[in-house]
């Protein structure tokens, strides 16, 4: 049996089923999911801009969706993803510079990302509702 045909005995890396979820791992996974959600929201933003540049009926249809319950939930989630991805990205920039890598600092900055996301998301929606 040649070397290429012999099975290689390597340790397998533990996967998600082995570890219990931790704040740091959940923030990493949701950061990626937020990036995908932002891309989907960007497509909707392009649809909205194209509708605004189109006729009144097309814009009215898009505006109707944006003001419906489903549209508001979608836009609220998109806003939350925007702030979350922003603050978690800033957190990663600090890590790239070598700051906040200790476990207690990583957890503290993770909690700060969640608080800042909640405050900015709710705050921006409150300000927008007051401006109507």
MOKA-V894044 format. One record per residue. N is the residue number from 0. SS is DSSP state (A for helix, B for strand, O for the rest). PSI is psi in whole degrees, -180 to 180 (none if undefined). BURIAL is 1 if it has 16 or more other ideal C-beta (glycine too) atoms within 10 Angstrom, else 0. Layout:
n = (N:N)
ss = (SS:SS)
psi = (PSI:PSI)
burial = (BURIAL:BURIAL)
//
This chain:
n = (0:1:2:3:4:5:6:7:8:9:10:11:12:13:14:15:16:17:18:19:20:21:22:23:24:25:26:27:28:29:30:31:32:33:34:35:36:37:38:39:40:41:42:43:44:45:46:47:48:49:50:51:52:53:54:55:56:57:58:59:60:61:62:63:64:65:66:67:68:69:70:71:72:73:74:75:76:77:78:79:80:81:82:83:84:85:86:87:88:89:90:91:92:93:94:95:96:97:98:99:100:101:102:103:104:105:106:107:108:109:110:111:112:113:114:115:116:117:118:119:120:121:122:123:124:125:126:127:128:129:130:131)
ss = (O:O:O:O:O:O:O:O:O:O:O:O:O:O:O:O:O:O:O:O:O:O:A:A:A:A:A:A:A:A:A:A:A:A:A:A:A:A:A:A:A:A:A:A:A:A:A:A:A:A:A:A:A:O:O:A:A:A:A:A:A:A:A:A:A:A:A:O:A:A:A:A:A:A:A:A:A:A:A:A:A:A:A:A:A:A:A:A:A:A:A:A:A:A:A:A:O:O:O:O:O:O:A:A:A:A:A:A:A:A:A:A:A:A:A:A:A:A:A:A:A:A:A:A:A:A:A:A:A:A:O:O)
psi = (128:168:-36:-26:-20:135:140:130:98:148:140:138:136:145:-173:-28:-20:-40:147:147:137:162:-45:-41:-39:-38:-35:-45:-45:-25:-43:-42:-38:-36:-41:-44:-37:-37:-42:-43:-33:-37:-43:-36:-40:-40:-43:-44:-42:-38:-38:-32:-9:-153:171:-35:-41:-45:-38:-38:-43:-41:-36:-45:-43:-28:-4:168:-46:-41:-41:-39:-44:-48:-38:-45:-38:-40:-43:-42:-39:-51:-40:-48:-37:-54:-38:-31:-40:-40:-43:-34:-39:-41:-41:-30:-3:12:144:26:-14:150:-44:-35:-37:-41:-41:-44:-32:-44:-39:-39:-45:-42:-46:-38:-48:-46:-46:-38:-53:-41:-43:-36:-36:-44:-43:-38:-30:-24:-8:none)
burial = (0:0:0:0:0:0:0:0:0:0:0:0:0:0:0:0:0:0:0:0:0:0:0:0:0:0:1:0:0:1:1:0:0:1:0:0:1:1:0:0:1:0:0:1:0:0:0:0:0:0:1:0:0:0:0:0:0:0:0:0:0:1:0:0:1:0:0:0:0:0:0:0:0:1:1:0:0:1:1:1:1:1:1:1:1:1:1:1:0:0:1:1:0:0:0:0:0:0:0:1:0:0:0:0:0:1:0:0:1:1:0:0:1:1:0:1:1:0:0:1:1:0:0:0:0:0:0:0:0:0:0:0)
//
